[in-house]
Amino acid sequence: MILMAEQEAPKAEVAATKEQAAPAPAAPAKPKRARAAKPATEPSAERQQMSTSPTTRMLFDRYDYGTVEVRDLSLKNYINLKPLGYPSTYRRLSQRSFSKANLNIVERLCNSLMRGGTGGKIGGHLIRTKGRLQGKKLKVMRVVQDAFEIISKQTGKNPLQILVFALENAAPIEDTTRVVYGGIKSNVAVDVSASRRLDIAIRNIAMSTIKGAFASRRSLAEALASELILAANMDPNSYAIKSKNEIERMARSAK
């Protein structure tokens, strides 16, 4: 009996050592969805300030849009001052109604300058540019940029503000239309919509620019800068102001 107890004792010790040496059963892994998500780190104060501060983009990286004022309330919805450094949207939405109202005003001026001629005559010769500006968007944009630099040096003001004032002053309020009544044709005075007023002003400024540089030593940029300054000051020597006065004079006579 004593021998059997002595033999069982080492067996119990060996079993205990085996239980201690055996690895503990691994805990069941939690599914991925059940794992707690890590707390998101809060952004620093600098990042918060950068995200909240508005991104101001300047025209040609020089002229500020925010200081420009539109005095004519009827044109305020159509003179688009969307902050673009180099406005060139390629008229992607041109098929939509009133798409021109969503186009930057500087880009509209550039598009109006891309023309093959004015249809007018100087010295008996028809003005034709022979396609030198048709489709040359970058070339016309450089002309506008140079003209704005000339305006900034001569006036010391924001050229965008000079452009807006020139368009407001060159936009006619009244025009005439032809009406046929009983076989008799007559001109009747009518009011002009805000969109058409702006179209006429931009077209006249572009035509005066090409006429001013045709057969002259002045460049297109100099002619454009001169016309914008004259129109902004309501100078009667401006071609756009002359055209506006002529249109309104005919409308008054047709009343």
Secondary structure, 3 states (H helix, E strand, C coil): CHHHHHHHHHHHHHHHHHHHHCCCCCCCCCCHHHCCCCCCCCCCHHHHHHHHCCCCCCECCCECCCCCCCCCCCCCCCCECCCCCCCCCCCCCCCCCCHHHHCEHHHHHHHHHCCCEEEEEECCEEEECCCCCCCCHHHHHHHHHHHHHHHHHHHCCCHHHHHHHHHHHHCCCEEEEEEEECCEEEEEEEECCHHHHHHHHHHHHHHHHHHHHCCCCCCHHHHHHHHHHHHHCCCCCCHHHHHHHHHHHHHHHCC
